[in-house]
Amino acid sequence: MQSAITSKGQATIPKAIRDHLGLNTGDRVKFFLHPDGSVVLLPKRPVSALRGIVKPAQPPVATEDMTEAAASEASGHPTRR
């Protein structure tokens, strides 16, 4: 696939590439220049898009348990669980 560069330095991303990257009108992309001279184009995603990618190894700790642990450490008598 190829695309021409306009006088303003713009290029159209071919539809097959837009579809593959899930790009829509108004989306932003990032360009990465590698030492070997190759260039990589990736979609710029909001941080919220990462939600749920990493599954926790353990269940979350309750706020009360964290408060209790911090208080016991501060008192010099750590609670073992």
C-alpha positions in Angstrom: 0.0 0.0 0.0 1.1 3.5 -0.6 0.0 7.1 -0.3 1.1 10.4 -1.8 2.3 13.4 0.3 0.4 16.6 -0.3 2.0 20.1 -0.5 1.0 20.5 3.2 3.0 17.3 4.2 -0.2 15.3 4.7 -0.8 11.7 3.6 -4.0 9.6 3.6 -3.7 6.4 5.6 -5.1 3.6 3.4 -8.4 2.2 4.5 -7.0 -1.3 5.2 -4.5 0.2 7.6 -7.1 2.4 9.3 -9.4 -0.7 9.7 -6.5 -2.8 11.1 -5.6 -0.1 13.6 -9.2 0.7 14.5 -8.8 4.3 13.5 -11.7 6.6 13.0 -12.2 10.3 12.0 -10.6 12.5 14.6 -8.4 9.8 16.1 -4.7 10.6 16.7 -1.7 8.6 15.8 1.9 8.5 17.0 5.0 8.0 14.9 8.1 6.2 16.2 11.4 6.5 14.4 13.7 3.5 15.0 17.5 3.6 14.8 17.4 1.4 11.7 15.4 4.1 9.9 12.1 2.4 10.0 9.0 4.3 11.1 6.1 2.8 13.1 2.6 4.3 13.2 0.4 3.4 16.1 -3.0 4.7 17.3 -2.8 7.1 20.3 -5.2 5.6 22.8 -6.5 7.2 26.0 -5.3 5.7 29.3 -8.9 4.5 29.9 -8.4 2.1 27.0 -6.0 0.2 29.1 -8.6 -0.6 31.8 -8.9 -4.3 32.4 -5.8 -5.3 30.4 -3.9 -6.5 33.5 -5.7 -8.9 35.8 -4.8 -8.6 39.5 -2.9 -11.5 40.9 -4.8 -11.2 44.2 -8.2 -9.7 45.1 -8.1 -6.0 46.1 -7.4 -5.1 49.7 -10.2 -3.3 51.6 -9.6 0.3 52.6 -10.2 -0.7 56.3 -7.5 -3.3 56.1 -5.0 -0.8 54.6 -5.8 1.7 57.3 -5.4 -1.0 60.0 -2.0 -2.1 58.6 -0.7 1.4 58.3 -1.8 2.1 61.9 -0.2 -1.0 63.3 3.1 -0.3 61.4 3.1 3.3 62.7 2.6 2.0 66.3 5.6 -0.3 66.0 3.5 -3.5 66.4 3.0 -4.9 62.9 0.1 -7.2 62.5 0.9 -10.5 60.8 -1.7 -12.2 58.5 
